[in-house]
Amino acid sequence: MPEPTRLVVRGPAVTEIKVYLTPEMEKNLDARLARIEGHVRSVRRMLAEHQDCDSLLIQMAAVKAAMNQVIIKLLEGHIETCVTECVGTEEGADALDGLKKALAIVLKSS
């Protein structure tokens, strides 16, 4: 598995290294979001052209499904990098707590 990116965060008194997604995961998510962005532009165009509601709803459902896949991929990447890295340290409980909160938000909004 590719190594996650490590970001150095410099504060007033502390230098800390944060784990981030792998470059491959970041590229994958960006490509998916770019496709969704294009799809949303198409839906807006359909709306401006007064296309029928059924077609609009079908396209909006496709956007929603694509966004759900981006969320799933991001959660997978987060677990594989950030959470996994933190579990072996004293930050493990905080990482798992953050993951639970993120999942609650994702599941509540779906």
Buried (B, 14 or more C-beta within 10 A) or exposed (E): EEEBBEEEEEEEEEEEEEBBBBEEBBEBBEEBEEEBEEBBEEBEEBEEEEEEEEEBEEBBEBBEEBBEEBBEBBBEBBBBBBBBBBEEEEBBEEBBEBBEEBEEEBEEEE
